[in-house]
Amino acid sequence: MGGEAVVPDPARAFPERLLGAVQEALQVMPPPEYSSTGCIERSNSREWPAIDVGGESVSIPYRVYNPVVRQDAALSSDGRLVLACLYSRHNDGRVRQAQLSRILASDDEAVAPFVLQLLGEYVVEIAQDVLRFAELELPTRPTLKAAFESFARLNPSFVRLTQERAVSYWAAYYCREYLWFKDYPAAIALRLLVSSDGEA
């Protein structure tokens, strides 16, 4: 069941209130070079619960293959946020990393699953970027901190799946650099983002 190919609908990756911004963003995104398949809340080993953002079920693409938009100045602020979130699922890790500052500039709760998903992937430089944000800027952003904590309460299964993915990549690629998983940047960042006491 978890291994079935799923073609995700980008409109389902966000709460309904952002549907206009999604349509706006999709109008400027070039057609994908390959079809997007898979969703971040699915795995090959088992079926996981749907992701809940503010009481609405969302389904976020695992990867998108659209060429990158170089000019998005005509978009609204919500349209640019949606575009950055969608490109954070890009097949090129450098593209995903480039979207992070835009995503983290927003206090919208819709960004939470996109940021957490980046911690369950293999690019440690992205995890380091999230960790720096979580240590230095997040304490000054109570609205965003509360959004991450609320998301974690609503989605304990997705937080667990993200941690399991992070453990797998740490064990495969980074356990020599970071002897203990608790010291791995993705692990620390995840704790800082979803812990109500803010302790790593």
Secondary structure, DSSP 8 states (H G I E B T S, - for coil): -TTS-----GGGGS-GGGHHHHHHHHHHS---SS----BTT--SS-----EEETTEEE--BS-B-----S--TTS-HHHHHHHHHHHTTBSSHHHHHHHHHHHHT---GGGHHHHHHHHTSS-HHHHHHHHHHHHHTGGG-HHHHHHHHHHHHH-HHHHHHHHHHHHHHIIIIITTTSSSGGGSHHHHHHHHHH-TT---
